[in-house]
Amino acid sequence: MAKLSLGLDIGSHQVKLVALTQTRRGYRLDQVGSMPIPAETIVDEELLNSAALVSTLRELLAKTQVRRRDAAIGLGGRATIVRHIRLPAMSEAELEESLAWEAKQYIPFDLEEVYLDFHMGRVDEETEQMDVILVAAKRTVVDDYCAAVRLAGLKPVVVDALPFAAANAFNHAYPEHYDEVTAIVDLG
């Protein structure tokens, strides 16, 4: 996680950036910034004006004086679909093999149009069922955002659904609270 210290939240109205450094006692906030995006640049998570986004990203990077180039990007809204499903217990390799078949039942898009990923939960020994979180993201949206981030001089190394990005950030910052009930509020 130490290398993934630059996070970008590209919304429809602004771009937010945070740069962290992992220390022995946790994380240190090095830079934080946000910048409005010109109107109609992103509409319904679709990038309509790549040049405007690239310009905004470059300006934000200059303003915050970020030197890091590996970035994690958060995507949300209708660009991502998250489904919680229950399946018979199986190995990760078996789930990877059957992922496309399982996803067809839960994802309302042609599977050629999305990137798929999953997270396996615990197996219920009584029912021999496991919880799986299935995530799909539209290829065009992911590819457009990654292209803009590259043109701004960054290297997108992680693309995550915003709710999971927030949960992952919390879990890394507060591992002692991992198994507790916690509310994370995103004020957008």
C-alpha positions in Angstrom: 0.0 0.0 0.0 2.9 2.4 0.5 3.3 2.8 -3.3 -0.4 3.5 -3.8 -0.2 6.8 -2.0 -2.0 9.1 -4.5 -5.7 8.9 -4.7 -8.0 10.6 -7.2 -11.8 11.0 -6.9 -13.0 12.3 -10.3 -16.5 13.5 -9.9 -18.9 15.3 -12.2 -18.2 18.7 -10.6 -14.7 18.4 -9.2 -11.5 16.4 -8.9 -10.2 15.6 -5.5 -6.7 14.5 -4.7 -5.0 13.1 -1.6 -1.4 12.1 -1.2 -0.3 10.0 1.8 2.9 8.6 3.2 2.9 5.5 5.3 4.9 5.9 8.5 5.5 3.6 11.4 2.6 5.2 13.3 0.1 5.2 10.4 -0.4 7.5 7.5 0.7 11.1 7.1 -1.3 13.5 4.9 1.2 15.1 2.5 -1.1 16.9 0.0 -4.8 17.4 -0.4 -6.6 19.4 -3.0 -9.6 19.8 -5.2 -10.4 21.7 -8.3 -13.7 22.2 -10.1 -14.2 20.6 -13.5 -15.7 22.8 -16.3 -19.4 22.2 -16.8 -20.4 19.3 -19.1 -17.0 17.7 -18.8 -18.5 14.6 -17.2 -22.2 13.9 -17.4 -23.7 10.7 -15.8 -20.1 9.4 -15.3 -19.4 9.6 -19.0 -16.4 11.7 -19.9 -17.5 14.1 -22.6 -14.6 16.5 -22.7 -11.3 14.6 -22.1 -9.2 17.7 -22.8 -10.9 19.7 -20.0 -10.4 16.9 -17.5 -6.7 16.5 -18.5 -6.2 20.2 -18.1 -7.9 20.2 -14.7 -5.8 17.3 -13.5 -2.6 19.0 -14.6 -3.6 22.2 -12.9 -4.4 20.3 -9.7 -1.1 18.4 -9.7 0.8 21.7 -10.2 -1.2 23.4 -7.4 -0.6 20.6 -4.9 3.0 20.0 -6.2 2.5 16.2 -6.2 5.5 14.4 -7.5 4.1 10.9 -7.3 2.9 9.3 -10.5 1.1 6.1 -9.5 -2.5 6.8 -8.8 -5.6 5.0 -7.5 -8.8 6.2 -9.1 -12.3 5.9 -7.6 -15.3 5.5 -9.8 -18.9 5.6 -8.7 -22.5 6.1 -9.8 -23.9 4.3 -12.8 -20.4 3.5 -14.1 -20.1 0.7 -11.6 -22.5 -2.0 -10.6 -22.1 -3.9 -7.3 -24.1 -7.0 -6.5 -24.0 -9.1 -3.4 -24.7 -12.7 -4.3 -24.6 -16.1 -2.5 -23.0 -19.0 -4.2 -22.0 -22.6 -3.3 -18.6 -22.6 -1.5 -15.7 -22.9 -4.0 -12.1 -21.9 -4.4 -11.0 -18.6 -5.8 -9.8 -20.3 -9.0 -13.2 -22.0 -9.4 -15.0 -18.7 -9.0 -12.7 -17.1 -11.5 -13.6 -19.8 -14.0 -17.3 -19.5 -13.5 -17.4 -15.7 -13.0 -18.7 -14.9 -16.5 -21.5 -17.4 -16.2 -22.5 -16.1 -12.8 -22.2 -12.4 -13.8 -24.6 -12.9 -16.7 -27.3 -13.5 -14.2 -26.7 -10.2 -12.3 -25.1 -7.7 -14.6 -27.5 -5.9 -17.0 -24.9 -5.3 -19.6 -23.1 -7.4 -22.3 -20.1 -8.8 -20.4 -17.9 -7.7 -23.3 -18.7 -4.1 -22.3 -17.6 -4.4 -18.6 -14.6 -5.2 -16.5 -15.5 -7.7 -13.8 -14.0 -8.3 -10.4 -15.1 -10.0 -7.2 -14.5 -10.2 -3.5 -15.1 -13.5 -1.7 -16.6 -13.5 1.8 -16.6 -16.1 4.4 -18.2 -19.6 3.9 -21.2 -20.4 6.0 -20.3 -23.9 7.2 -24.0 -24.8 7.8 -25.3 -24.0 4.3 -21.9 -24.4 2.5 -22.7 -21.1 0.8 -20.4 -18.1 0.5 -21.0 -14.4 0.1 -19.5 -12.9 -3.0 -19.5 -9.2 -4.0 -19.5 -8.9 -7.7 -18.4 -5.6 -9.3 -18.7 -4.6 -12.9 -17.5 -1.3 -14.4 -18.2 -0.1 -17.9 -15.1 -0.6 -20.0 -15.6 2.7 -21.9 -15.8 4.7 -18.7 -12.8 3.0 -17.1 -10.7 3.3 -20.3 -11.7 7.0 -20.8 -10.8 8.0 -17.3 -7.5 6.0 -17.3 -6.6 7.6 -20.7 -7.2 11.1 -19.3 -5.2 10.3 -16.1 -2.3 9.1 -18.3 -2.4 12.2 -20.5 -2.2 14.3 -17.3 1.1 12.6 -16.5 -0.1 10.0 -14.0 -0.1 6.2 -14.1 -3.4 4.6 -13.1 -2.5 1.5 -11.1 -5.8 0.9 -9.3 -9.4 1.6 -10.3 -11.8 0.9 -7.5 -15.5 1.5 -6.9 -15.8 4.5 -4.6 -17.6 2.7 -1.8 -14.9 0.0 -1.7 -12.2 2.7 -1.9 -13.6 4.4 1.1 -13.9 1.1 3.0 -10.4 0.1 2.1 -9.0 3.5 3.2 -10.8 3.2 6.5 -9.6 -0.4 7.0 -5.9 0.6 6.3 -6.1 3.6 8.6 -8.0 1.9 11.4 -7.3 -1.9 11.2 -8.2 -2.3 14.9 -11.8 -1.5 14.0 -12.0 -3.9 11.1 -14.6 -6.2 12.6 -16.7 -3.5 14.2 -19.9 -2.0 12.8 -18.8 1.3 11.3 -20.6 4.0 9.2 -18.6 5.8 6.5 -20.3 8.9 5.3 -19.4 10.3 1.8 -20.5 13.9 1.5 -19.5 14.0 -2.1 
